[in-house]
Amino acid sequence: MTDTLIPVETTDAAAAASYVDRHGALHTLPDAAAEAQVRADDRAHVFHSWSAQALIDPLPVAAGEGATFWDYQGNAYLDFSSQLVNLNLGHQHPDLVRAIQDQAGRLATIQPSMASDVRGELARRIAEVAPGDLDKVFFANGGADANEYAVRMARAVTGRRKVLSMYRSYHGGTATAISLTGDPRRWANEPSDGSVAHFFGPYPYRSSFNASNEAEETERALAHLEQVITLEGANTIAAIIIETVVGTNGVLVPPPGYLEGVRALTEKYGIVYIADEVMVGFGRVGEWFAVNHFGVTPDLITFAKGVNSGYAPLGGVVISERIASHFDTVAFMGGLTYSGHPLACAPGVATFEVFERDGILERVRDLGDRVVGPRLREMAERHPSVGDVRGLGLFWAIELVRDRETREPLVPFNASGADAAPMGRVAAACKQAGLWPFIHFNRMHVAPPLVIGEADLVRGLDIIDAALDVADAEITG
């Protein structure tokens, strides 16, 4: 596991910055001229996603290792977002890097219609840890592709068109995936796939159902979902897609019985249940797939990100026997040139080896139960700006409010500009102290690499604790 990595300060202003890795080796970072070139190229030629191009200032990153990355000036940041919650095994994991190098030296690419040893091995390993009879894997290039193709499978098998998804959700940026998405990124992209309807999922802290406890939240959320199914026409609905633990839109852990209830409803009405595990699969909550934590077996599981820690683009759909058998004699109308690319599958196979050798799943459960959960709950007791904390494993949210009684968010929904400034100040306090946070709306998410050293994890939580003083200064109640 990674230890604390120490940046080396230099007194020579002209000298390049340096850092010492966990093995004690000194590394010199590129100089100021290199940083200037990175900034110039980025600002002149790179078009960034989800951004107003003239209003952003991307940080040039020079190096990374484990749970830490460095800018060109030698400033070290604990990566508490795992980049985009995909760097599960951290920056520059030697086993994953070696797997790519070895595969590139042996067979760099092969078309998807041919059999590949590394593609087949990864599919087998995924099937072995998936629940029930989900034994086939269709490889895609990422999470959005995976969700697109899962929906396509469900529509082909059921002969229906409509798909239900939650308002608080994100499923990707392609045409159907952005329509499935519930959050504001969908708005500017409408109309797209018109056969999507949204519903309210459980959110005990801000219940849409006036529930006073988790049991009521589960009962009422399921009743609402069944009503939506009825009003939308059960015989028109191909699938329901749910993030097993809602990710960017709140780290919403479903209350006991909810996912089991969803599974029962899908079976009752002949609807395909798609579990979106793009963010929470492969160890993030201490299980290979988060559905395993809840004892639920969906029809399809979509994945990406943690399958190979994002070292190369890879995603996919794990397919149950019922769905897969439909295509035994009927062609599946879908495919990608880079489906199961060897350079992406190789670090995926290495990921399984690292997880098993280093006990990653057990480690994540231990750190979540013993370190993160207790510390965040203790912060909530001391900081009046903290309305709620929730999570599993190494995936948590701190929800910030102006008033605990009214639960008014620290910043408005989908805030930008001056309205979002309070959260910007909290984020700036974290960065100044050496932690790169994951901020979304009025929440700070805690999602470090799964290999983070315990000392670094505690240090990161200390930084967050201090930054919450900034949020406390904003409260009105």
Summary of the structure (lengths in Angstrom):
residues: 477
radius of gyration: 22.5
end to end distance: 42.7
largest distance: 71.7
contacts: 1665
relative contact order: 0.14
helix: 42%
strand: 19%
